[in-house]
């Protein structure tokens, strides 16, 4: 299995071109022993690839990338490697939801270590037989990557465990981070060996590969890429402690679709993006999206399901029936409570045992009648934490059994040896209640499996002596800190840290009437059976297709280095303004109009010093002194401030407060563009704003002559945003009968007279020129924010007020979505371009005394 777009396979790790094709399926030899890469150690700077030529092959293909391949491996008696599908792997199960017409390629590691001399043959076998591409990692690199950064840093942090001491996860180790980046780079190389970037979908799974999207996006700007996080995503207060927090966030944002199990996890991610990267999100028609450099990164919220067919096939096995009969006899006359957990510090096994102890203390009648069976699966990690959990579990079980046990009765049965899947299924079948008391878990599918198994089948019903027509029943006690909890509305939710509450929940689960148990089971079964793993995968793929539908229409290019790389996606007609082109047009035209935003165009945004410098004043005066130019500054600032700043520019026209006040030059009086009879509405709006200012630390009110602005730039982002929404609703309500508009902007809520916007200035200017028979043949408008879009819209649609041969240059500052057709990178380029235009006017004045009229409009805030 090789790429369908060979021309896109540039600069692999070796730097050599590949020489394989479909007619020769020999798997290419790539580096199998990789060195440790830093986050800046990438092979290509910004030479991203995005083929525009569609492939002739129409079949959809999904490349699924996970830490481990869905395979089992063992050596046969003759020493040969034997491989088979791992039916328990989620990556294999999700294939059922992708459709038969979707070809699936798997990329990941093998659980077993393969000798380097065997790796090529093993890779070829896996490719030919299973369509799997293995990533072979040296043992030391894998240890640093998985047991180091993944399990020592990411896993504890994502489960709300801070490294407050060396014993709690350990301090941040830069070498482990470098190993993590290095492994993600190896996975990226594996993807690039088989990908057809304009046709394939790539679905990356879980926290092991969080920076992989950056490496892939760097190579293929239009790649259709989804990522699903199977662990919790912590709150911003926890996540922000990670030294590489920005790198991971930006890497994830190189995906087109990011999936989470619950809204809480998605909300925490969005909050981190807001607080650390300054990004805001919008919800539109049920879809949540983040605007990131012109790309919309979609957010998917859907818990994963289970493979029901697999469970039902195991339920049908004769071994299962035999085991159920055995357990029925073993626990005859007793009520069985069941816990199934990994031996993990976050699974809350000890809390469950303590709750069982409390139940037996508070309800003596339950002694001898209730049994808790705790199945403890082997831990996935290793270290002192796992050993401590094992020791505590063993000690607690021993104490409970010694205290409350008797001949033929042990209140707690601990099973810490590996079980066959059918054996675990049998325990589900006989258990009256399933307990999950994890203190933090990304999803946890144990309750889903329990529900399906309690539904049973005809043979198991006969084994248990159940009437075939009797509705099934089940009970769940689940922690409110696990991902499946929101979807199980009939479960008894508990705080696992509250031992008494968990004990009472266990008692309630036992004494609830049978009819109630049946109704709860029916409700859960209906949800679990319809929201299986196939439904989850199918839904994710549909959303990924929707998120990527405009890829080929957009112009894309990459910027940034290392893990700061990102892709800018813009309209195909949006391009950089050529200084040579605009100067040429400027020189050959006779009636010109130029609009400039002062703060964002001539002064650096966010600068402490906002007054115009000598260079800016000189440029404006040079433009104003040209007898063909009329120069306007359009600003959001007050007219008093602008009058003081530009007092030396006698011929400069100024529009203040977004166009409410206008004057054509220093010697004329200020006029208003909109007739406002009074400002009595301020007496209503200001007290409301003052109330929100007092309750929102970091906010303030800016009182202008024509407007009131509530600014929350320095407030807490989340609280400020919530307060702004409340203030907006409040003001719209109390000002409903007033001739004003209430709008929200970037960290502001503004109240101003209706009809006031910067576009008014452009409309008024062009209309005045038309009345004087002065149709501009040159218009330049430069702005940097959303308030300038009104001007762009006016000049782009004002053909009746322009010369038939006019050239219009609507230009925004920076590469971003805009109604403008051009952009310049920053303030420096703006000033340089204006200086060239000013020089051209000065040169023309020296060369000729021929009078003509030109219009130049310069906008300021």
N, C-alpha and C positions, 0 to 999 in steps of 0.2 A: 504494500500500500504506500504510494508515494504521492507527492504533490501534483495537482493538476495544473499548477502555474509555475513551471520550472523557472521562468524568468524572474520570479519574485524571491527565489532562494539565493540571497546574496549574503556574503560575509558571515558564514557560519563560524563556529568557534575556531576551526582550523584555518579559516580564511580561504579555503579552496572551493572551487565550484564542484557541485555534485555531478555525477556522471551516470545516474540511474534513470530509468524510465519505466513505463508500465510493462513494456515487453520484457524487461529484465527485473525481476522482483528481489534481487539480492539486496539485503538490507545494508545501507551504507555504514561504513565503519566511522564512528565518531569518537571523540575523546571520552574514555570511560574513567579516567582518573583526572579529576579537575582540581585545580588549585583553589585556594580561598580568594574570592573576589570581594573587593570593597564595593560600596554602593556607587562609586564613580568609575569602577573598572568595567566599562561597557565597551563592546567591540566597535560600535559605530557611533559617531557623534550624534547627528540628527538626520542622517540619511534614511528617512523612513520610506517605506515602499507601499504603494497602493495602486495596484493594477487597475486600469480603467477598462480593459478588454474583457468582456464576459466570456466565460468558459462555454464550450460546446456541450458539456455534461450537465444535465439538469437535475440529477438526483441530489436531494439534500443530504448533507453529511454533518454529523455532530461529532466533534472531538471532545471527549470527556476527560478532564485532567484532575486527578486526585493524588493524594500522598501515596496510596497503595493501589495496585491493580486488583481487580476483582477475581483473583486467581489463587488457587492452592497449589503448592509444589512439594514434591518429595522425590527422593532418589529410589529408583527401583533396585531389585537385588543385583542387577548387573551394573549398577553405578550410574545409569542414565537418569536424567531429570525427567520427571513425569508431571504434567500440569493438568488441572481441571478447573472449571468455573467454581467460584465461591458463591454458592446460592444465597448466602446470608448477606452479601455485600450490597449496600444501597446503590452503588454505581451500576451494578448489573441489573438490579430490580427496576431501576427507573427507565430502562430501555423499553419496557412494556408500554410506556406512555408516549413514546416518540413516533410510533407508527412503523409499519413494516417497510415503508418506502424510504425511511431514514437510515442511512448507513452509519454505524457507530464505531469510532476508533477510541481505544482507551490508552491513556498515557499515565504512568505511575511507577512506583517502585515495587519490587517483589519483597515478600516478607523474609525470604531466605537469601543468604549471601551467596552470590555466584562468583566462582573463581574467574579472574580476568581472562584466562585462556579459553573459557567456555562461553563468555558473554556474547560473542558474535553469533555462535550457533544457537544459543538460547533465544537471542533476539529475533533471529530469522524464524525459528519455530513458532514463537509467540505471534509474530506478525502474520505468518501464513495460516496458522491454525485458529487463532483467537482474535486477530486484528488488534493486538495489544502491542504497544511500544514501551519497552521497559527503560526506565532511567536507572542506570547502575551508579550507585554512590559509594565511594570508598568508605570503609567502616568508620574511620576517624571523623570524616566529614559528616556522615550520617549521624553519628553520636552527638556532635556539636549542634547539628541542625535540629534533630528530633528531640533527643533527651536534654539537649542544652536549651536552645532558644525557644522551641515550641513548648516543651513541657516545663521548663524552668522559669520562663518569662511570660509568654503569651497565655498559656493555659491558666496559670494561677491568676493573672491580672484580669482576664476575661471572666473569671469566676469570683471576682471581687476580693482577691487576696493580694495585699500589698507587701512588697519586700521590705518590711519595716526593720528587719534584722537579717543577718546572713543566713539564719536558720529558716526563714520564711521565704523560700524561693530564691534567695541569693541576690546580690547586687547586680545591676546591669553590666553585662560583659560584652564589650564591643566585638571581641573575636567571635562570639556566638552569633551576633547579628551579621557579621560578615559571612559566616558559614550559611546562615539562613538566606542571604541574598545570593550567595554562590549557588546553592541548590536550586533556588527559583530560576536562576539563569540557565542551569542545566536543563530544567524542565522546559524552558522557553526554546532552547535549541532542539529538543525533541519534538515540540509542537511544529517548529518550522521545517522539520524534515518531511512532514506528511501533509501540511496544510495547503489548501487552495484558498487564499485569503478573501477573495471576493465572493465565494460561494459557501464556504464552510461556516458552521457555527462552532464556537468554542465555549465550553461550560467548565469553569474552574470551581473546585470544591474546597471549602474550609480554610481555616486559619493558617495551615501549613504553607499556603501558596498565595499569600496576600499581596506580594509585590510582583507576582507573575504578570498581571495585566499591564504593568508599565513596560516590561520587556517586549511583550507581544504588540502593544500599541505602537511602540517605537518603530518596529519593523513594518507594521501594516496599519496605516492610519484608519482605514475603513473596516477593519476587522469587526465581525459581529461576535461580541464577547460578553458572556454573562458570568457572574460570580455568585455563589451561594455560601453564606456563613452558617455552619451547623452548630456553632457554639453561641453562648450569649454574647452580646456586645454591651460592655459596661457603660455606666453613666459617665458623663464628661469629667466629673470630679475624680473618678478612678482612672479613666483612660488617659487623662492629661499628664499623669505621672510618668508615662512611658517616654523615654528619651527620644525614640524614633516615631513619635506620634504623627507628625506631619507627613513623614515619608509613607507610612502605611495608609493614611487617609488619601493622599494624592494618588497612590498606586491603585487603590480600590476605585477611585473616580475615573480611572482610565478604562473601566468597564462600561458597557452600555446599560446593563441591568444588574442591580445588586439585590440579592434576596435574603430575607430574614424570616425566622420562624414566627415571631410575634411583633406586634406593634411597638412594644416596649423596646425591643432590640433596635428596631428601625428608628424609633424616636431618639434613642441615645446616640445613634450614628449621626442623625441629622443635627442634633444639638452639638456634637463634636465638630462637625463641618462648619456650623455657624460660629461657634466660639473660637475655633483655632484657625479656620481658613476664611472666615468672613462670608461664607456662602449661605444663601437663603433658599428655601424650597417652596414650591407651590403645589397645590393639589387641584387638579383639573379633571373633571368628569371621572372621578374615582381613582385617578392615577397620580402618584406623587413623583415629582421630578425636581432634580437639582440642576440649575444652569451653571455649567462649568466651561468657560472659554468657548461659548457658542454651541457646545454640545449639551443635550439634555440627558442626564444620567437618571434613569428610572429606578424607582425603589419598589420592590416586590415583597409583599407580606403574605406568606402562606406556609403553615406548618406542614412538614413532610408526613406522608402516610406510610402504611405498611403494605407488604405484598400479601394480599389475602389468599391468593391462589396457592402460594407456598405453604401458608399455615394450614389451609384446608387439606392439602395433600398429605401433610404430616398427621393431621387429625385422623385421616382415613387409614393410616398404617396399622397393621395388626399389632406391631410393637407398642404403639400408643395405647391401644385398647387394653393390652395386657398390663401395661404399667398403671393405667387408671384403675384397673381392678385390684392391683396390688396395693395401691395407695388407699383405695376405698376400704379395704380390709384393715390396713395398718391404722387408719385414723377413724375407724368406725365409732360413732357415738360422740365424736368431737367436731367442733367448728374450727375450720382451718383458715387462718389469716396468712397471706403470702407476701413476701418481699423478695424482689429479684434486683440485685444491684452489683455493680463492679466494686471491688475492694478499693474504694477511692475516698479521699478525705471530704469530697463534696457530696457524696451520696447519702450522708446522714444515717448510716446504718446504726451507729451507737445511739443516736437520738430515737430511732425507732425502737430499739431494745429497751431504752429507758422508759419510753411510753408504754411498752408492754408490761414492764415491771410495775409502773404506776397503775395500770389497769387492774392488775392482779391484787394490788394493795387496796385500791378503792372499791373494787367489786369482788369480794371473796367468793361470790357465787360462780364466778367465771373460772376458778381454779379447778383443774381437772377436766374442764369442758372446752377450753379454748387453747389452740396451739398456734404459735407463730413459726412458720417455716421460712427461714431466711436463706436464700440461695445467694452465695457470694461468689461472683465470677472473678477470675484472676484479674489483678490490676493491669491496666495498660501501661502505666508508668512504672517508675522504680524509685527507690530512695528511702530515706528515713521516715517520711510521712506515711508511706504505704505500710511499713513495718509497725509503726505506732497504731495505725488503724486496726491492723490484724491483732495486735496484742490487746488493745482495748476491747475489741469485739469478742475475742475469746474469753477475756476475763469477765465481761458483763454477762455473757451467755452462761458461763459456769456459775456465777453468783445467783442468777435468776433460777436456774435449774436446781441448785442446792437449796435455795430458800423455799421454792414453791413446788418443786418436783416430788414425786413419790413413785412407788413401784408401778411400772407400766405407764407412767406419765411424765413427760418432759415438756414444760410449757414452751420452750424454744428449741427448735431443731435447726442447727446450723449446718448447711451443706457447702463446704468450701472446696470441694473437689469438682473438676470439670464434669458437666453433664452432657449427654447427647441431647440434641434439639428435641427429640420426641419425649424425652424424660421431663424436660422443662415444660413442654406443652401439657403433659399429664398433670403436673402440679397446678397449672393454670385451671385445668378442668375441674379439679376437686375443691379449689379454694372459694370460700364464700365471699372473701373480701381481699382486694389487692391494696397494699400500702406502698406509697412512694413518698419518702420524706427527705428527698435531696435538698440540700441547702442552696444549691445552684446547679442547674442543668439546662443545656441548650434546648433540648427537646424531650427526650425520654419516651420511647415507644412501648415500654412495658405495659402501660394501661391499655393501649390499643390492642396489643397481642392478647391480653387477658380478656378483653371484651369479645373478640372473635372466638377465642377458645371456649368461653362460657356459652356461646351460642351452640357449640357442639355439633353433633350429627346423630343420625338415627342409631348407629351402633353404640356410640358412647352413652346415649340416653338409656338404651337397654342395659348397658353395663352398670350404670348408676341407679337403675330402677326407676327412671323418670317416665312420666306419662308423656307420650309424644305430642299431645295437644296442649300441654301445660306451657304457658309462656316462660321463657328463660329469665333468669335474674342474675344480677351481679351488683357488687358495691365497690366503690373506689374511694380511698382516702389519699389525696394527693397534695403535695406541697404547692403552695402558691408561687414558688420560685422556680418552677420548671416550665419549659416551653409549651408542653401539651395542656397545661392547666386551663388556659382560656377556652380551649375547644371542648372541654369536658364539663359542660354546664350542670350536669347532674351529679358530679362528684362532690364529696365533702372536702373543701379546701381548708388547709391548715397552715399555720406558721410552724414549721418543724422545730423551731427553737423553743416553742412553748410546749413543754412536755405534758403538762396537765391538759391542755387543749387537744393535743394529739390523742391522749388516752381517752378523753371523752368522745372524740370523733370515732375512735375504734369501737367504743361501746355503742354509740349511735348507729354505726353501720350494722351492728349485730341485731339491734332491737327494732330497727325500722320495719314497718309492716311489709309483708310479702308483696302486696300489690304495688307498694311504692318502689320496692326493689325491681320489680318487673318493668315498671314505667321508666325508671332511670336506665335500666339496661337497654330497653327498646330505643330510647333516645340516643344513647351512646352508640349502639350498634348501627343505627341508621346513618349517623355521621361518619363513623369509622369505615363502614362498608362503601360509602360513596366518595370519600376523600382518601383514597388509597394512594400508593406511591405513583401509580400510573397517572392518576388525576393531577397530582402535584407536578410531575415532570411535563405533562402535556400543557398545563397552565403556564409553567415557566417558559417553555419553548414559544408558546403563543405570544407572551409578553415580550420575549426577546425579539421575535420577528417584528412586532409593532415598534419596539424601541429603535430598531435598525432600518426601518423602511426608507428613511431619507438619506442613507449613507452615500449612495452614489450620486445624489443630486448636489451634495455640499462640496465646497472646496476645502480641503484639509491640508494642514501642514503642522509639523511638530516644532516645539520650542522647549528650551530648558535642557539641563544636563543631568545625568545620573537618574536618581529616583525623583527628581523634580521635573522630569519630562512630562509634557502634556500636549494634547492635540487641539488645535484651534479649528473649528468648523464654521464656515461662513458661506453666505450666498455666493454663487458662482460669479455674479457681476460685481462683487465687492473686491476692490484692489487698492494697492498702495498708490497714493498720489505722486506722480512724477514731477519733481521741481522743474525740470527742463520743459516738460509739456505745458505746465501752467504758466511759466514765464513767457514761453512763446505765444500762448494765447493772450496773455496780458499785454504784450507789446503790440500785437496787431489789432487789438480791439480799441474802440473809441468811447464806449459807454459801459462802465464796469460797476459791479456791486460785490462787496466782500463783507461777510458777516463772521465775526470772531467771538468766541467765548473767552473772556479775560482770565478768570481764575484757572480753568483747566487747560487753556490753550497758551497763554503767555506767562502764566505763573504756575509753578509746580503745585499740584493739588496737595493739600495737607500741610503746606509750608506755614511756619509760624509768622513769617513776614509776608503779608499779602499786599502791601502797597507796591505800586508799579516802580520798577527800577529805571535808571537813566536810559538803558537800552530800549526798554519798551516804550517810554515816552518819545524817544528819538524816532523810533520806527513809526509810531502813530502820527507824529508831526510831519514826517516825510510824506506819508500817504495823504494826510490832510492838505498839505501845501500844494499838491498836484492839483491844478485847476479842474482836472477831469474827475476828481474823486470826491465823493461824499462819504464820510466815515462815521459809523455808528458803533457804540458800545452797548450791548444789550446785557443787562445784569439783573441779578436777584437782589442786589444790595440797595440800600436806601440812597435817595438822590443827594442827601447832604454829604454822605461819604464819597460818592462819586464826584461831586462838585469839587471837593477838597483835593482829591487825588489827581484829577485831570484839569486843574485850573490853568495849567500852562499850555493846554491844547485848545486854543481858541476856536478852531474850525471843527472840532470834534462833536459829532452828535451823540447823545447819550440816551438810552432807555433804561430807567431804573425800575426796580421791583417787578421784574419779569414783564416789563412793557406797560405797566400802569401809567408811569410818568415818562414823558418824552420831551426832549428839546433838540432842535436841529443843530445848534452851535452854542458857544458860550454866551453870546449876546442876546439870545432869545429866551423867552420865558418858558417855564415848564408847562406842558399841557398833559391832559389825561386822555388815554385812548378809549376808556370806558366811562360812561356817565354813571356816577354813584351818588344818589341823593344824600345819603348819610351813612355813618358808620356806627349806628346804634347797636348793631349786632355784636360789636366788640364787647359791650357791657354784658352780653349773655355768654359769649365764648370765653372770655378771659378768666372769669371765676372758675369755669369748668376746667380749663387748662391748669389753673393754679392748684386745683384739687389734686390733679394727677401729678403735678410737679412735686407737691409735698409728699406724696406717697411713692414716688419713684426716684430713688437716689441716683444722681448723675444726670437728671434731665433739667431743662430750662426752657423759658419762654422768650422768644425773640419778637418784640413788638415793632412792627413797621407801620408806616402811615396807612397803607392800604391792606395790610395782612397781619395775621398772627400766626406764628410758627412755634410748635412744640417740638423740641429737639431732644432725642434720647440717645445720642451718639455715645455718650460715656456711661450709660446705664448698663445693667446686666442685660446681655443680648436677648435671652429668652423672656425675662420679666418685662423688659422694655417693649419687646414685640407684642406680648400679651396686653400690656397696658395701652399700647398704640391702637390695637384693634378695639379695645373697650372705649378708648377716647374717641375714635372715629365714629363708632356707633352712637355714643353719647352726644357728640356734636351734631351729627346728622339728625338726631332726634330733636334736639332743642332748637336747631336752626332750620328746621324743615320749611318754615314760612318766610325765611329771609333770602334776599337775592345774593347768596354766596355759594361757593363750592367748597366742599371739604374733601381734601385729597391726602393720601399717604404717599410718602416718598422714601428715599434712603435715610432711615433713622429720623424721619420728621413726619409730623401731621400738620398740614397747613390749611388755614381758612383764608380765603381771599374772594374778592368780588367775582361774580360769574362772568365768564368770557375773557378773563385776563390770562394771557400766556405769551410766551416769547414770539409765537407765530404772528401775533398782532402787529409787531413791529415790522416784520417782513411784509405783511399784507399792506400795511399803511404806506410803507416806503415805495413798494412797487406800484401801488395805486397812484400815489402822488407823482411819481415819475411818468406814468402813463398819461396822466392828465396834462403834463407839461410836454407831451410828445417826446419823451426821453425813454426809449425802450432799451434797457441794458442788453448789450451783446456779450457781457462777461459777468458772471455771478460766482462769488466764492463765499461759502458759509462754513465756518469751523466751530464745532462745539464738542463737549466732552461728556454730557450726561443726558438723562432722560428729558429734562426740560428743554433741551436744544432740539429734540426730535420734532417739535412743532414747527420750528423754522425750516428744518430739512424738508418736511412735508409740504410746506407752502411753496418753497422755491422749486421743488421738483415737479409741482403740479401747476405752476403759474405761467404756462406757455403763452397765454393771451397778453400777459404783461411784459413779455420779453421779446427781443428781436428774433425774427425767424432764424437767424444764423447764430443765435446766442450759444455760448458754452457755459454750462452750469457745473460747478464743482462743489458738491455737498460732501464735507469731509469731517469724520469724527476722529477723536484722539484715541489711539490704541485699536487693536484688532478685536472687535466685539460686534455682536448683532446690532444693526442700526439701519435706519431708513436712508442713511447716507450711502453713496456709491464708492467713496474713497476713504482711506484712512492714512494718517501719519502716526508714527510709533509713539512719540512723546512730545513734551513741551519744547525740548531742544530743537527737534525737526521743524516744529511750527514756527518758532522764532527765526530759525535760519531761512525758512521759505519766505516769511514776511520781510525779512531784511533784503532778500534778493529782489522782491517786488518793489520795496522802497528805493533800492539802488537803481532799478529800471526807471522809476519815475524821475529821480534826480538826474539821471543821464539824459532822459528825454527833454527835461527842462533846459538842460545846457545846450542840447543840440538844436532845439527848435523853439520858437516862440508862438507857434500856431495854437490858438485857443480851442479848446473843446471841453466838453463836460463829461466827467466820469464819476461813477458812484462807488464808494467803498463803504461797506458797513462792517464795523467791528463790534463784536458782542462781548460784554463783560458781565460778571455776576456781582 
